[in-house]
Amino acid sequence: MPRIVSSGALFLALVGLAAQPPGNGSKPGPVTQPPVAKKGEPPAAKAKPGPPAFDVKLADDSTVRVVPLEPTLAVSTKYGKLTIPVADVRRIDFGFRFPEGVEAKVKQAVEDLGAPVFQVREDAQKALLGFAELAVPALKQAVNSSDKEVSTRAGVLLKQLKESLPNEKYNLRDYDKIETAEFSFQGRVEATRLKVATQYFGETILKVADLRSVRGRGPGGEADDTVPVDAARYGRPNDQTWLDTKIEVSAGRPLEVTATGKVDLWPQQAGGYVVTADGQPRQGTAPPIVAANGQSFHFAPGTLIGRIGETGMPFAIGSNYKSARTGLNGKLYLKIAGSPWGNNSTGTYKVTVKAGG
């Protein structure tokens, strides 16, 4: 006589089968439960992230990666002193500082421009020319000297230095620009030396006067920034305005740029002439982009364009750009090739930059 299995028993049997692990039928291992703190004991602390790493650009344009050993940074501002957690710092662009022992030499050379002996004046002029950008602030003051000889020679030197120095070295600031995770401001880092650790040289001291910039690194070791590029501002036809991303690119280091978003080349007919950062060659040629040396460059309308440094040559970035080694040092500037019909475009590219690595 066959056994009659009730629907309830059948349901329980099916549930039991569904609960069995797949595979060869071996028993599952023990279930691991998260540790529970005993009564009166504090809960286990979460692992803290590692110390922040920074890329430091030195006066000779070389770059070294460091980990600061001090937790905070004191900065003097117009409104008082601020103490900034180092972990919150994203970037510092240092203003002008004299290297140790140089200020007195520059000051003496400026005074010697008005010396009664001709050869002393000539030697002082050669010395100041050799100091290059370090002499510029003192010479800018010296052109207003009541001593005609000092004023004249200072003016001649400034003209020579302006012609030979990059703009960023000729127009040095007397303040630092600090960018944190919350806000950016101007001030002056009070420390004259920074204690840091490096991968190859261990703990060392960096003189602030030898530094040009400090830039925070991403968790993977690379600088990773996302910036919006507005076509209405940086894609106007026959306009040479560039977006300063404030992202430092180092020669010999990789650079990766990706761009998403769309730009409308003819917003009067919305949606009819929309392009990506790769541009649209079928729409003709955009108005020329003029480099610092006067050379004209032509790109497809809507193309995302890059430039390294104030005097670098424009190059096409598009939606995805990768370079194993860049050949220049300087900040990355971005621009959008304009509409071929002479009107303003609309839209924004969201650009992610990874510099270094």
Short mmCIF file of the C-alpha atoms (twelve columns), coordinates in Angstrom:
data_MODEL
# 
_entry.id   MODEL 
# 
loop_
_atom_site.group_PDB 
_atom_site.id 
_atom_site.type_symbol 
_atom_site.label_atom_id 
_atom_site.label_alt_id 
_atom_site.label_comp_id 
_atom_site.label_asym_id 
_atom_site.label_seq_id 
_atom_site.Cartn_x 
_atom_site.Cartn_y 
_atom_site.Cartn_z 
_atom_site.pdbx_PDB_model_num 
ATOM 1   C CA . MET A 1   0.000  0.000   0.000   1 
ATOM 2   C CA . PRO A 2   1.576  3.251   -1.031  1 
ATOM 3   C CA . ARG A 3   2.467  5.848   1.618   1 
ATOM 4   C CA . ILE A 4   0.499  9.021   1.500   1 
ATOM 5   C CA . VAL A 5   2.585  12.116  1.975   1 
ATOM 6   C CA . SER A 6   0.724  15.126  3.184   1 
ATOM 7   C CA . SER A 7   1.130  18.484  1.384   1 
ATOM 8   C CA . GLY A 8   2.677  19.947  4.559   1 
ATOM 9   C CA . ALA A 9   5.342  17.244  4.716   1 
ATOM 10  C CA . LEU A 10  6.067  17.663  1.016   1 
ATOM 11  C CA . PHE A 11  6.514  21.417  1.477   1 
ATOM 12  C CA . LEU A 12  8.959  20.878  4.353   1 
ATOM 13  C CA . ALA A 13  10.908 18.359  2.293   1 
ATOM 14  C CA . LEU A 14  11.234 20.770  -0.620  1 
ATOM 15  C CA . VAL A 15  12.396 23.560  1.685   1 
ATOM 16  C CA . GLY A 16  14.984 21.216  3.117   1 
ATOM 17  C CA . LEU A 17  16.265 20.367  -0.378  1 
ATOM 18  C CA . ALA A 18  16.432 24.036  -1.348  1 
ATOM 19  C CA . ALA A 19  18.515 24.746  1.722   1 
ATOM 20  C CA . GLN A 20  21.171 22.195  0.711   1 
ATOM 21  C CA . PRO A 21  24.397 23.730  -0.744  1 
ATOM 22  C CA . PRO A 22  25.194 22.995  -4.402  1 
ATOM 23  C CA . GLY A 23  28.048 20.689  -5.310  1 
ATOM 24  C CA . ASN A 24  28.939 17.217  -4.068  1 
ATOM 25  C CA . GLY A 25  26.655 17.239  -1.088  1 
ATOM 26  C CA . SER A 26  29.416 17.777  1.490   1 
ATOM 27  C CA . LYS A 27  28.451 19.615  4.612   1 
ATOM 28  C CA . PRO A 28  28.822 23.385  4.576   1 
ATOM 29  C CA . GLY A 29  31.524 24.909  6.726   1 
ATOM 30  C CA . PRO A 30  30.707 26.677  9.953   1 
ATOM 31  C CA . VAL A 31  29.108 30.067  9.648   1 
ATOM 32  C CA . THR A 32  31.494 32.803  10.736  1 
ATOM 33  C CA . GLN A 33  29.879 35.502  12.798  1 
ATOM 34  C CA . PRO A 34  31.408 38.959  13.197  1 
ATOM 35  C CA . PRO A 35  33.071 39.419  16.574  1 
ATOM 36  C CA . VAL A 36  30.851 40.953  19.200  1 
ATOM 37  C CA . ALA A 37  32.384 43.251  21.771  1 
ATOM 38  C CA . LYS A 38  32.025 42.005  25.321  1 
ATOM 39  C CA . LYS A 39  30.067 44.069  27.751  1 
ATOM 40  C CA . GLY A 40  32.120 47.012  28.934  1 
ATOM 41  C CA . GLU A 41  34.620 46.768  26.044  1 
ATOM 42  C CA . PRO A 42  34.758 49.382  23.267  1 
ATOM 43  C CA . PRO A 43  33.929 48.160  19.740  1 
ATOM 44  C CA . ALA A 44  36.861 47.225  17.531  1 
ATOM 45  C CA . ALA A 45  38.310 50.270  15.790  1 
ATOM 46  C CA . LYS A 46  38.131 50.492  12.029  1 
ATOM 47  C CA . ALA A 47  41.420 50.445  10.142  1 
ATOM 48  C CA . LYS A 48  42.630 53.970  9.497   1 
ATOM 49  C CA . PRO A 49  43.629 54.987  5.957   1 
ATOM 50  C CA . GLY A 50  47.329 55.350  5.280   1 
ATOM 51  C CA . PRO A 51  49.067 58.729  5.425   1 
ATOM 52  C CA . PRO A 52  48.483 61.045  2.457   1 
ATOM 53  C CA . ALA A 53  51.117 61.174  -0.276  1 
ATOM 54  C CA . PHE A 54  52.062 64.269  -2.277  1 
ATOM 55  C CA . ASP A 55  54.000 65.098  -5.405  1 
ATOM 56  C CA . VAL A 56  56.365 67.979  -4.723  1 
ATOM 57  C CA . LYS A 57  57.673 70.064  -7.613  1 
ATOM 58  C CA . LEU A 58  61.086 71.588  -6.908  1 
ATOM 59  C CA . ALA A 59  62.697 74.755  -8.221  1 
ATOM 60  C CA . ASP A 60  64.629 72.810  -10.880 1 
ATOM 61  C CA . ASP A 61  61.333 71.380  -12.228 1 
ATOM 62  C CA . SER A 62  62.053 67.907  -10.854 1 
ATOM 63  C CA . THR A 63  59.328 66.079  -8.915  1 
ATOM 64  C CA . VAL A 64  59.571 63.864  -5.841  1 
ATOM 65  C CA . ARG A 65  56.808 61.903  -4.133  1 
ATOM 66  C CA . VAL A 66  56.702 62.335  -0.357  1 
ATOM 67  C CA . VAL A 67  54.646 61.568  2.725   1 
ATOM 68  C CA . PRO A 68  54.573 64.497  5.206   1 
ATOM 69  C CA . LEU A 69  55.512 63.558  8.759   1 
ATOM 70  C CA . GLU A 70  53.729 66.466  10.425  1 
ATOM 71  C CA . PRO A 71  49.935 66.198  10.841  1 
ATOM 72  C CA . THR A 72  49.154 69.903  10.419  1 
ATOM 73  C CA . LEU A 73  50.349 72.961  8.531   1 
ATOM 74  C CA . ALA A 74  50.294 76.517  9.897   1 
ATOM 75  C CA . VAL A 75  49.332 79.226  7.395   1 
ATOM 76  C CA . SER A 76  49.263 82.982  7.980   1 
ATOM 77  C CA . THR A 77  46.404 84.780  6.234   1 
ATOM 78  C CA . LYS A 78  44.996 88.288  6.085   1 
ATOM 79  C CA . TYR A 79  42.418 87.222  8.660   1 
ATOM 80  C CA . GLY A 80  44.682 85.397  11.049  1 
ATOM 81  C CA . LYS A 81  46.521 82.128  11.422  1 
ATOM 82  C CA . LEU A 82  44.985 78.852  10.224  1 
ATOM 83  C CA . THR A 83  46.040 75.345  11.182  1 
ATOM 84  C CA . ILE A 84  45.280 73.002  8.286   1 
ATOM 85  C CA . PRO A 85  45.253 69.184  8.627   1 
ATOM 86  C CA . VAL A 86  47.732 67.885  6.070   1 
ATOM 87  C CA . ALA A 87  45.270 65.173  5.049   1 
ATOM 88  C CA . ASP A 88  42.877 67.921  3.843   1 
ATOM 89  C CA . VAL A 89  45.429 69.599  1.570   1 
ATOM 90  C CA . ARG A 90  44.861 69.044  -2.137  1 
ATOM 91  C CA . ARG A 91  47.342 71.523  -3.550  1 
ATOM 92  C CA . ILE A 92  49.748 74.317  -2.626  1 
ATOM 93  C CA . ASP A 93  51.328 76.725  -5.115  1 
ATOM 94  C CA . PHE A 94  54.174 78.422  -3.299  1 
ATOM 95  C CA . GLY A 95  54.886 82.114  -3.728  1 
ATOM 96  C CA . PHE A 96  58.300 83.716  -3.892  1 
ATOM 97  C CA . ARG A 97  60.909 82.950  -1.247  1 
ATOM 98  C CA . PHE A 98  64.640 83.563  -1.241  1 
ATOM 99  C CA . PRO A 99  66.841 80.472  -0.911  1 
ATOM 100 C CA . GLU A 100 69.034 80.581  2.145   1 
ATOM 101 C CA . GLY A 101 71.784 83.190  1.845   1 
ATOM 102 C CA . VAL A 102 70.605 84.632  -1.484  1 
ATOM 103 C CA . GLU A 103 68.566 87.599  -0.237  1 
ATOM 104 C CA . ALA A 104 71.586 89.431  1.178   1 
ATOM 105 C CA . LYS A 105 73.546 88.896  -2.055  1 
ATOM 106 C CA . VAL A 106 70.724 90.245  -4.222  1 
ATOM 107 C CA . LYS A 107 70.271 93.253  -1.966  1 
ATOM 108 C CA . GLN A 108 74.000 94.054  -2.111  1 
ATOM 109 C CA . ALA A 109 74.084 93.677  -5.898  1 
ATOM 110 C CA . VAL A 110 71.155 96.095  -6.271  1 
ATOM 111 C CA . GLU A 111 72.959 98.629  -4.102  1 
ATOM 112 C CA . ASP A 112 76.104 98.162  -6.194  1 
ATOM 113 C CA . LEU A 113 74.198 99.222  -9.319  1 
ATOM 114 C CA . GLY A 114 74.796 102.737 -8.060  1 
ATOM 115 C CA . ALA A 115 78.409 102.250 -6.961  1 
ATOM 116 C CA . PRO A 116 80.870 105.051 -7.909  1 
ATOM 117 C CA . VAL A 117 83.194 102.572 -9.661  1 
ATOM 118 C CA . PHE A 118 82.057 101.589 -13.160 1 
ATOM 119 C CA . GLN A 119 83.370 98.018  -12.973 1 
ATOM 120 C CA . VAL A 120 81.510 97.411  -9.700  1 
ATOM 121 C CA . ARG A 121 78.280 98.518  -11.360 1 
ATOM 122 C CA . GLU A 122 78.962 96.227  -14.337 1 
ATOM 123 C CA . ASP A 123 79.727 93.258  -12.071 1 
ATOM 124 C CA . ALA A 124 76.571 93.883  -10.065 1 
ATOM 125 C CA . GLN A 125 74.488 93.916  -13.230 1 
ATOM 126 C CA . LYS A 126 75.965 90.593  -14.372 1 
ATOM 127 C CA . ALA A 127 75.387 89.085  -10.928 1 
ATOM 128 C CA . LEU A 128 71.729 90.119  -10.891 1 
ATOM 129 C CA . LEU A 129 71.215 88.700  -14.356 1 
ATOM 130 C CA . GLY A 130 72.636 85.435  -13.053 1 
ATOM 131 C CA . PHE A 131 70.170 85.383  -10.159 1 
ATOM 132 C CA . ALA A 132 67.387 85.317  -12.803 1 
ATOM 133 C CA . GLU A 133 63.889 85.242  -11.275 1 
ATOM 134 C CA . LEU A 134 65.309 85.612  -7.765  1 
ATOM 135 C CA . ALA A 135 66.355 89.162  -8.651  1 
ATOM 136 C CA . VAL A 136 63.040 90.247  -10.169 1 
ATOM 137 C CA . PRO A 137 61.198 91.387  -6.982  1 
ATOM 138 C CA . ALA A 138 64.161 93.509  -5.846  1 
ATOM 139 C CA . LEU A 139 64.636 94.974  -9.331  1 
ATOM 140 C CA . LYS A 140 60.961 95.932  -9.549  1 
ATOM 141 C CA . GLN A 141 61.481 98.018  -6.441  1 
ATOM 142 C CA . ALA A 142 64.809 99.374  -7.679  1 
ATOM 143 C CA . VAL A 143 63.299 100.922 -10.833 1 
ATOM 144 C CA . ASN A 144 61.671 103.477 -8.522  1 
ATOM 145 C CA . SER A 145 64.974 104.383 -6.876  1 
ATOM 146 C CA . SER A 146 65.878 108.066 -6.596  1 
ATOM 147 C CA . ASP A 147 69.360 107.088 -7.802  1 
ATOM 148 C CA . LYS A 148 69.207 107.519 -11.586 1 
ATOM 149 C CA . GLU A 149 71.956 104.956 -12.224 1 
ATOM 150 C CA . VAL A 150 70.222 102.309 -10.098 1 
ATOM 151 C CA . SER A 151 66.848 103.006 -11.694 1 
ATOM 152 C CA . THR A 152 68.183 102.852 -15.258 1 
ATOM 153 C CA . ARG A 153 70.198 99.672  -14.800 1 
ATOM 154 C CA . ALA A 154 67.318 97.973  -12.956 1 
ATOM 155 C CA . GLY A 155 65.018 98.782  -15.878 1 
ATOM 156 C CA . VAL A 156 67.471 97.307  -18.382 1 
ATOM 157 C CA . LEU A 157 67.799 94.131  -16.324 1 
ATOM 158 C CA . LEU A 158 64.047 93.729  -15.943 1 
ATOM 159 C CA . LYS A 159 63.593 93.979  -19.699 1 
ATOM 160 C CA . GLN A 160 66.249 91.305  -20.283 1 
ATOM 161 C CA . LEU A 161 64.760 88.987  -17.656 1 
ATOM 162 C CA . LYS A 162 61.229 89.435  -18.974 1 
ATOM 163 C CA . GLU A 163 62.388 88.334  -22.420 1 
ATOM 164 C CA . SER A 164 64.297 85.305  -21.125 1 
ATOM 165 C CA . LEU A 165 62.050 84.004  -18.331 1 
ATOM 166 C CA . PRO A 166 58.691 82.212  -18.601 1 
ATOM 167 C CA . ASN A 167 55.811 84.390  -17.471 1 
ATOM 168 C CA . GLU A 168 55.219 82.363  -14.306 1 
ATOM 169 C CA . LYS A 169 58.820 82.907  -13.204 1 
ATOM 170 C CA . TYR A 170 58.892 86.593  -14.056 1 
ATOM 171 C CA . ASN A 171 55.617 87.365  -12.259 1 
ATOM 172 C CA . LEU A 172 56.261 85.618  -8.968  1 
ATOM 173 C CA . ARG A 173 53.648 85.991  -6.234  1 
ATOM 174 C CA . ASP A 174 54.539 86.964  -2.674  1 
ATOM 175 C CA . TYR A 175 51.807 84.682  -1.280  1 
ATOM 176 C CA . ASP A 176 50.943 80.972  -1.410  1 
ATOM 177 C CA . LYS A 177 47.745 79.558  -2.922  1 
ATOM 178 C CA . ILE A 178 46.347 76.741  -0.790  1 
ATOM 179 C CA . GLU A 179 43.547 74.428  -1.897  1 
ATOM 180 C CA . THR A 180 41.905 72.086  0.607   1 
ATOM 181 C CA . ALA A 181 39.047 69.623  0.355   1 
ATOM 182 C CA . GLU A 182 36.674 72.359  1.588   1 
ATOM 183 C CA . PHE A 183 37.919 75.684  0.186   1 
ATOM 184 C CA . SER A 184 40.803 77.578  -1.416  1 
ATOM 185 C CA . PHE A 185 42.542 80.660  -0.048  1 
ATOM 186 C CA . GLN A 186 45.664 82.799  -0.147  1 
ATOM 187 C CA . GLY A 187 48.193 82.920  2.650   1 
ATOM 188 C CA . ARG A 188 51.748 82.095  3.551   1 
ATOM 189 C CA . VAL A 189 52.964 78.758  4.885   1 
ATOM 190 C CA . GLU A 190 54.852 79.623  8.055   1 
ATOM 191 C CA . ALA A 191 57.245 76.678  8.030   1 
ATOM 192 C CA . THR A 192 60.612 77.146  6.363   1 
ATOM 193 C CA . ARG A 193 61.305 73.401  6.321   1 
ATOM 194 C CA . LEU A 194 59.063 70.362  5.912   1 
ATOM 195 C CA . LYS A 195 59.883 66.951  7.368   1 
ATOM 196 C CA . VAL A 196 58.879 64.201  4.939   1 
ATOM 197 C CA . ALA A 197 59.475 60.544  4.134   1 
ATOM 198 C CA . THR A 198 60.375 59.314  0.655   1 
ATOM 199 C CA . GLN A 199 60.441 55.830  -0.808  1 
ATOM 200 C CA . TYR A 200 64.109 55.850  -1.782  1 
ATOM 201 C CA . PHE A 201 65.766 58.290  0.622   1 
ATOM 202 C CA . GLY A 202 63.835 57.706  3.831   1 
ATOM 203 C CA . GLU A 203 63.149 60.667  6.092   1 
ATOM 204 C CA . THR A 204 64.468 63.994  4.864   1 
ATOM 205 C CA . ILE A 205 63.963 67.742  5.159   1 
ATOM 206 C CA . LEU A 206 62.692 69.909  2.296   1 
ATOM 207 C CA . LYS A 207 63.338 73.639  2.327   1 
ATOM 208 C CA . VAL A 208 60.142 75.513  1.469   1 
ATOM 209 C CA . ALA A 209 62.187 78.030  -0.534  1 
ATOM 210 C CA . ASP A 210 63.127 75.174  -2.901  1 
ATOM 211 C CA . LEU A 211 59.506 74.156  -3.505  1 
ATOM 212 C CA . ARG A 212 57.222 75.354  -6.281  1 
ATOM 213 C CA . SER A 213 54.101 73.271  -5.673  1 
ATOM 214 C CA . VAL A 214 52.676 70.427  -3.622  1 
ATOM 215 C CA . ARG A 215 49.965 68.250  -5.066  1 
ATOM 216 C CA . GLY A 216 47.933 65.537  -3.317  1 
ATOM 217 C CA . ARG A 217 47.850 62.009  -4.715  1 
ATOM 218 C CA . GLY A 218 44.876 59.708  -5.204  1 
ATOM 219 C CA . PRO A 219 44.509 56.447  -3.250  1 
ATOM 220 C CA . GLY A 220 46.067 54.522  -6.133  1 
ATOM 221 C CA . GLY A 221 49.130 56.777  -6.227  1 
ATOM 222 C CA . GLU A 222 48.011 58.884  -9.175  1 
ATOM 223 C CA . ALA A 223 46.635 62.386  -9.256  1 
ATOM 224 C CA . ASP A 224 43.014 62.108  -10.317 1 
ATOM 225 C CA . ASP A 225 40.926 65.223  -10.899 1 
ATOM 226 C CA . THR A 226 37.653 65.895  -12.641 1 
ATOM 227 C CA . VAL A 227 36.984 69.327  -14.112 1 
ATOM 228 C CA . PRO A 228 34.055 70.668  -16.155 1 
ATOM 229 C CA . VAL A 229 34.843 72.451  -19.428 1 
ATOM 230 C CA . ASP A 230 31.995 74.762  -20.465 1 
ATOM 231 C CA . ALA A 231 31.667 75.276  -24.225 1 
ATOM 232 C CA . ALA A 232 29.951 78.648  -23.750 1 
ATOM 233 C CA . ARG A 233 33.143 79.957  -22.119 1 
ATOM 234 C CA . TYR A 234 35.981 77.864  -23.494 1 
ATOM 235 C CA . GLY A 235 34.569 77.042  -26.933 1 
ATOM 236 C CA . ARG A 236 33.818 80.502  -28.278 1 
ATOM 237 C CA . PRO A 237 34.945 80.935  -31.910 1 
ATOM 238 C CA . ASN A 238 37.971 83.156  -32.507 1 
ATOM 239 C CA . ASP A 239 38.564 83.363  -28.744 1 
ATOM 240 C CA . GLN A 240 41.798 82.169  -27.169 1 
ATOM 241 C CA . THR A 241 40.566 81.684  -23.584 1 
ATOM 242 C CA . TRP A 242 41.813 78.455  -21.978 1 
ATOM 243 C CA . LEU A 243 40.701 76.718  -18.795 1 
ATOM 244 C CA . ASP A 244 43.545 76.476  -16.274 1 
ATOM 245 C CA . THR A 245 42.929 73.087  -14.629 1 
ATOM 246 C CA . LYS A 246 45.664 73.788  -12.031 1 
ATOM 247 C CA . ILE A 247 46.798 70.210  -12.617 1 
ATOM 248 C CA . GLU A 248 50.585 69.881  -12.875 1 
ATOM 249 C CA . VAL A 249 51.961 67.620  -15.588 1 
ATOM 250 C CA . SER A 250 55.538 66.381  -15.291 1 
ATOM 251 C CA . ALA A 251 57.857 65.544  -18.175 1 
ATOM 252 C CA . GLY A 252 58.564 61.844  -18.489 1 
ATOM 253 C CA . ARG A 253 55.433 60.891  -16.503 1 
ATOM 254 C CA . PRO A 254 52.215 59.395  -17.930 1 
ATOM 255 C CA . LEU A 255 49.116 61.465  -18.635 1 
ATOM 256 C CA . GLU A 256 45.606 60.076  -19.124 1 
ATOM 257 C CA . VAL A 257 42.572 62.222  -19.922 1 
ATOM 258 C CA . THR A 258 39.004 61.040  -20.486 1 
ATOM 259 C CA . ALA A 259 36.012 63.204  -21.353 1 
ATOM 260 C CA . THR A 260 32.273 62.572  -21.263 1 
ATOM 261 C CA . GLY A 261 29.325 64.804  -22.099 1 
ATOM 262 C CA . LYS A 262 28.142 66.515  -25.272 1 
ATOM 263 C CA . VAL A 263 28.338 69.938  -26.904 1 
ATOM 264 C CA . ASP A 264 25.765 71.474  -29.255 1 
ATOM 265 C CA . LEU A 265 27.502 73.344  -32.075 1 
ATOM 266 C CA . TRP A 266 24.253 74.925  -33.308 1 
ATOM 267 C CA . PRO A 267 21.949 75.393  -30.271 1 
ATOM 268 C CA . GLN A 268 19.500 77.364  -32.422 1 
ATOM 269 C CA . GLN A 269 18.389 73.966  -33.708 1 
ATOM 270 C CA . ALA A 270 18.613 71.973  -30.509 1 
ATOM 271 C CA . GLY A 271 19.900 68.434  -30.959 1 
ATOM 272 C CA . GLY A 272 20.741 68.751  -34.626 1 
ATOM 273 C CA . TYR A 273 24.513 69.261  -34.314 1 
ATOM 274 C CA . VAL A 274 25.502 67.598  -31.048 1 
ATOM 275 C CA . VAL A 275 29.046 66.200  -30.769 1 
ATOM 276 C CA . THR A 276 31.274 64.463  -28.245 1 
ATOM 277 C CA . ALA A 277 34.803 65.480  -27.218 1 
ATOM 278 C CA . ASP A 278 36.109 63.748  -30.365 1 
ATOM 279 C CA . GLY A 279 34.540 66.511  -32.449 1 
ATOM 280 C CA . GLN A 280 32.703 66.206  -35.743 1 
ATOM 281 C CA . PRO A 281 34.851 66.477  -38.887 1 
ATOM 282 C CA . ARG A 282 31.779 66.327  -41.140 1 
ATOM 283 C CA . GLN A 283 30.819 69.794  -39.906 1 
ATOM 284 C CA . GLY A 284 33.937 71.375  -41.390 1 
ATOM 285 C CA . THR A 285 36.854 72.991  -39.563 1 
ATOM 286 C CA . ALA A 286 36.658 75.021  -36.377 1 
ATOM 287 C CA . PRO A 287 38.144 78.535  -36.199 1 
ATOM 288 C CA . PRO A 288 41.912 78.306  -35.590 1 
ATOM 289 C CA . ILE A 289 43.491 77.936  -32.183 1 
ATOM 290 C CA . VAL A 290 46.515 80.236  -31.958 1 
ATOM 291 C CA . ALA A 291 49.551 79.154  -29.910 1 
ATOM 292 C CA . ALA A 292 51.754 81.516  -27.911 1 
ATOM 293 C CA . ASN A 293 54.252 81.664  -30.788 1 
ATOM 294 C CA . GLY A 294 51.522 82.787  -33.223 1 
ATOM 295 C CA . GLN A 295 51.185 79.432  -34.989 1 
ATOM 296 C CA . SER A 296 47.620 78.440  -35.929 1 
ATOM 297 C CA . PHE A 297 46.194 74.968  -35.283 1 
ATOM 298 C CA . HIS A 298 43.000 73.531  -36.782 1 
ATOM 299 C CA . PHE A 299 40.703 70.933  -35.218 1 
ATOM 300 C CA . ALA A 300 37.302 69.416  -35.892 1 
ATOM 301 C CA . PRO A 301 34.485 71.445  -34.282 1 
ATOM 302 C CA . GLY A 302 33.768 70.428  -30.688 1 
ATOM 303 C CA . THR A 303 37.100 68.663  -30.160 1 
ATOM 304 C CA . LEU A 304 38.519 68.804  -26.630 1 
ATOM 305 C CA . ILE A 305 42.001 70.355  -26.901 1 
ATOM 306 C CA . GLY A 306 44.881 70.412  -24.423 1 
ATOM 307 C CA . ARG A 307 48.024 72.433  -23.839 1 
ATOM 308 C CA . ILE A 308 50.826 71.938  -21.288 1 
ATOM 309 C CA . GLY A 309 52.159 75.196  -19.855 1 
ATOM 310 C CA . GLU A 310 51.423 78.709  -21.036 1 
ATOM 311 C CA . THR A 311 53.614 78.351  -24.121 1 
ATOM 312 C CA . GLY A 312 52.856 74.716  -25.013 1 
ATOM 313 C CA . MET A 313 51.481 73.711  -28.393 1 
ATOM 314 C CA . PRO A 314 47.761 72.744  -28.623 1 
ATOM 315 C CA . PHE A 315 46.989 69.046  -29.160 1 
ATOM 316 C CA . ALA A 316 43.784 67.048  -29.598 1 
ATOM 317 C CA . ILE A 317 42.602 65.151  -26.523 1 
ATOM 318 C CA . GLY A 318 39.173 63.926  -27.600 1 
ATOM 319 C CA . SER A 319 37.205 61.464  -25.480 1 
ATOM 320 C CA . ASN A 320 40.206 59.387  -24.479 1 
ATOM 321 C CA . TYR A 321 43.850 60.431  -24.467 1 
ATOM 322 C CA . LYS A 322 46.809 58.452  -23.146 1 
ATOM 323 C CA . SER A 323 50.500 59.280  -23.180 1 
ATOM 324 C CA . ALA A 324 53.100 57.079  -21.529 1 
ATOM 325 C CA . ARG A 325 55.520 60.007  -21.203 1 
ATOM 326 C CA . THR A 326 54.822 63.691  -21.603 1 
ATOM 327 C CA . GLY A 327 57.612 65.885  -22.884 1 
ATOM 328 C CA . LEU A 328 56.855 69.050  -20.930 1 
ATOM 329 C CA . ASN A 329 56.462 70.332  -17.386 1 
ATOM 330 C CA . GLY A 330 53.611 72.673  -16.548 1 
ATOM 331 C CA . LYS A 331 49.926 73.041  -15.829 1 
ATOM 332 C CA . LEU A 332 47.360 71.431  -18.090 1 
ATOM 333 C CA . TYR A 333 45.100 73.855  -19.965 1 
ATOM 334 C CA . LEU A 334 41.907 72.798  -21.767 1 
ATOM 335 C CA . LYS A 335 39.795 74.304  -24.535 1 
ATOM 336 C CA . ILE A 336 37.015 73.281  -26.957 1 
ATOM 337 C CA . ALA A 337 37.232 73.859  -30.697 1 
ATOM 338 C CA . GLY A 338 34.480 76.301  -31.661 1 
ATOM 339 C CA . SER A 339 31.523 76.082  -34.010 1 
ATOM 340 C CA . PRO A 340 32.409 76.365  -37.722 1 
ATOM 341 C CA . TRP A 341 29.507 78.779  -38.230 1 
ATOM 342 C CA . GLY A 342 30.819 81.487  -35.908 1 
ATOM 343 C CA . ASN A 343 28.153 81.116  -33.199 1 
ATOM 344 C CA . ASN A 344 28.633 80.153  -29.561 1 
ATOM 345 C CA . SER A 345 28.228 76.490  -28.619 1 
ATOM 346 C CA . THR A 346 26.519 75.122  -25.502 1 
ATOM 347 C CA . GLY A 347 27.135 72.105  -23.298 1 
ATOM 348 C CA . THR A 348 29.863 70.831  -20.992 1 
ATOM 349 C CA . TYR A 349 32.496 68.123  -21.115 1 
ATOM 350 C CA . LYS A 350 33.272 66.396  -17.832 1 
ATOM 351 C CA . VAL A 351 37.019 65.791  -18.005 1 
ATOM 352 C CA . THR A 352 38.915 63.398  -15.735 1 
ATOM 353 C CA . VAL A 353 42.696 63.769  -15.586 1 
ATOM 354 C CA . LYS A 354 45.214 61.298  -14.206 1 
ATOM 355 C CA . ALA A 355 48.700 62.767  -14.143 1 
ATOM 356 C CA . GLY A 356 51.687 60.812  -12.898 1 
ATOM 357 C CA . GLY A 357 51.202 57.274  -11.714 1 
# 
